[in-house]
Amino acid sequence: MHVDSFDSSLIEQIEMRMIRNSPFEVRQNLDKNDPEFKSLANSIREHGLLQPILIRPIQHGFELVAGYRRFEACKTLRWRFIQSKICDISDKQAYEIQISENIQRKALNPIEEAEAFKKYVDDFGWGGINELAQKINKSGEYISHRMQLLRLDSEARQQIIHKSISTSHGMELLGFSPQEQPEILRQIVKENLTIKQVRKIRAEKKDAIQNDQKIKPWKLAKKSTLVLKIALTKMDSLVDEAKKIPDEKTRNQMISYFMDTRYKIHDMIDTSLKVQKQKLRSAN
């Protein structure tokens, strides 16, 4: 969405104190000591404001829609009035213009872009994403991928902001568990890993997990053998107690019952040991 797309607009000199910053401003910080900002201020001092800022009328004044850096540069020059293009537009249109302007100028880092897209979705819903994508000349997939970066922890986000890792590295990190991500991040930064190398690490970890899953039945069989041996020991103890029953008929019945159960447990132990051997052979 370009500023010039609004036909019903006026261009006037507006007193700067009447203009408020927008609540939809997508830029997180503006460093006035930045050489680019100082160069902009010097250019405006020498040549004037070549392009008016865009504002919209609000109660008791105006709200800045586009031209935040130009507006701040003029404030440092202590201008009283600033040439402004006045348009009557909605919140949604104002936010779309701000996102579009900053992305076209490449003024936002990937995390700022992601946060801007998230705010847009939070405020206006997912329904307008495809429309927004067209207006900023990006795909819906681009917006979706940027927003996924917000799933990374704060350290990974900072590494992206400072360009220690790329957005592609960030997307690859999401393929690891939250517990694994900090260690993989350190490895990426320390060893300057490529995307291909990170994918190889993830594949190796996936194979290791699958191997663990293959071994699980063998471990379960081993555990079941131990449980059965404990049961056998307890059954022997019950047989000893049954021998103390005074009534002969009852005593013999109980001993017979416990001995039958004991034999069954022995058979189960034999079966469990066979399963262990089979799983061990298949694992090798």
N, C-alpha and C positions, 0 to 999 in steps of 0.2 A: 504494500500500500504506500504510494508516494504522496508526499505533502501536496503536490500540484494537482492531485486527483479531485480536490474539493473545489468546485466551481463557485459555490455560494460563500465567498470569503471576502474579507476586507483587509487591506494593508494600511496600518496606521502606526504612528509613533505613540508608544504606550509608556507611561511612567513605570519604571522598573519596580518600585516598591509596591505596585498594584499586582505584581505577578508572583504567584506562589509555585513552589516546586510541586511536581505531580506525585501523588501517592503510588502511582504505577511506575515510577522511575526504576528502570531495570539495572542501571549501573550502580554497583555497590559502593565504590569509592572513586573519588576524583582527586588525583595528586596534583596540586597546583604548582608543585616544584618540578613536575615532569617536563622535560625539554619540549615535547610536542605541545603541551598546553601553553607553555611560555611562548613558543613560536606562533601559536594561534593568536594569543593576546597581542603580540607584537605586530602580526599581520593586520589585525583589526585596527590597531592604533594607527598604522601607516596607511591602510587602504580603505578603512571603514568596514561596516558589516555588509558583505556582498550578498548574503542570503538571509532574509528575515527569519526569526524564530517563529514557531507555530504555537499559538495559545488558543484556549477556548474560554468563553465566559463562564464564570461561576458566581456564586453569591459573594458580593462585596469585592469583586475584582476578577482576576483571570488566573488560569492554571496553565503552566508550561506543559506542552505536549511533545515538542521536538526542538532540538537546539540547545540542549542542556549545557554543553561545553561552551558554546558561543555566549550563552546567557551568563555563565560564570566568568568567562573571560571579560565580558563587558562590565561586570560588577567589579572586577579587579582594576579596571580602568576608570572606575567611579563615574560611569555614565549615569545620567538621570533618566533618559528616555532611550528606548530601543525599538527599532523597526520590527513590527510584529504582524504576522498573518493571523487573522482571527477567524476561526471556524467553529460552528456549532456542531459538535460531534459527541457521540456516546462514550461511556467508559471503555467499552469493548474496542471501539475504533481508535481511541486514544492509546490504548495499550498496544494494539497491533502496530500502530505507527511507530511507537517507541522501540518495540522489538525489531521491526523491520529496519529502522534507521541505524540502530546499533549493530545489527548483524551485517548489514551492507558495508558499514565502515569498519567491520571486524574489531569493534570496540570492546566486545565481551569475551572473556575467557570461557572455555567449555562449561565450567561449573556455573558461572553466571548465566550462561545460556540455559542450562538445565533448570536453574531456579526460576528464571523468567518463564520458561515453558510450563513449569509446575504451577506457578502462580496463575498463569492464564487458565490452566485446566481447573484449578481450585475455584477460581472466580467465575469462569464462564462455561465450564464443563468440557467434556471430550468432544462434543458434537462439532465444535468449530476448528478442531485441529487440522483437518484436511484443508479447510479454507485458509487458515493461518499459514499452512505450509506453502500454498500457492502464492500467497502475498509476499512471503519472504524468499521465494524461489528455492525452497528446500522441500524434501520429501517428508511424508508422514513418518517414514522409517527413521529419518535423520532426527526428528523431534523425539521419537520414542527412545532411540538409543541415547540421546543426550540425557533424557530424564532418568534412564537406568543408572547413569553415573551417580545419582544421588543415593543409590543403595550402598555405595562404598563408604568406608569409615572416613573420619575427618582427615586422618593422615594421608590416605590415598588421594583424597580430593585436593589437599594442599600440594601434593607432588604433581598433580595435573596442572594446577594453577601456576606453579613455578616451572612447569615444563620439564620436570625431572623425568616424568613418564608421559607417554602419549595417551590420547583418549582410547586408542586401540588397546594399549596395555590395560587401561582401566576396564574396558569391556571384557578382556581376557581374565582379569582378576575375579570378575563376577562368576566365572566358571568354577572357582574354588569355594570351599565352605568358608563361612565367616571366621572360623578358627584358623584356617590355613592362610587366609589373605595377608595378614601382617608379615608373616615370614616370607611369602612369595614376593611381596612388595619390596622388602629389604633386599632380597636376592636380585630382583630386577634392577634396582637402583645401583647396588654395589657392583654387580657383574655386567651391567649394561646389556641385559638380555634382549634379544630380538623377539618379535611376536612368535616366530617359528619355534624358538627355544622354550618360550612360556607354554605354548601348546604341547610341546613334547613332554614337559614336566607334568602337565595335567593328564596327558594320556598315560604316562607311567604310573601316576597315582591311581588312575582309574583301573589299570591292570592289576595293581597291588590289591585294591579293594575287591576286585573280582576273584583274585586268588584266595583272599581271606574267606570269601563266601564259599569257595570250593572246599576249603578245609573245614568249614563249620560242621558238616555232617559227621566227619571223623571225630571232631571235638565232642559233639553231642553223644556219639556212641561211647566214647571214652568216659564221659561223665555219667552216662547211664550205667555202665559197668560198675563204677564206684558206688553209685546209689544202691545197686542190686547187692553188692558185697556187704554193704552196711545192713541192708534188710536181712541178708542171710545170717549175719552175726546176731541180730536181734531175734531171729526165728530160733536159733540155737538156744538163746536165753529163755524163750518161751517154752521150748521142749523140756528144758531143765526144770522149769516151774511146774509144768504139767505132771512131771514124775512125782511130785509131792502131793498130788490130789489123793485123798484117803480112799475114795470109792474107786474100786478097780475098773468097773465098766466105764465110768466117766473118764478115768485117767487114760485108759487105752484109746478111747474115742478121740480125746484131745491130742494125745501124742500122735495118733494116726493122721489126724487132720493137719497138725503142724508139720509132720514129716512129708506129707503129700505137697504141702505148700513149699517146703524146703526144696524138694526135687524140681518143682516148677521154676523156682528162682534160679536153681542151677542151670536149667535149660535156657532160661532167659540170659544168663551170664554168658553161656556158650554162644548163643546167637549174637549177642552184643560184641563179643570178641571177634566173631567172623566178619561182622559189618566193619569193625575197625580195620581189619586186615585188607578188606576189599577197598575201602576208601583210601587207605594209605597207598595201595598199589596204583589206584587210579590217579591219585595226586602226583605220584612220581612219573 
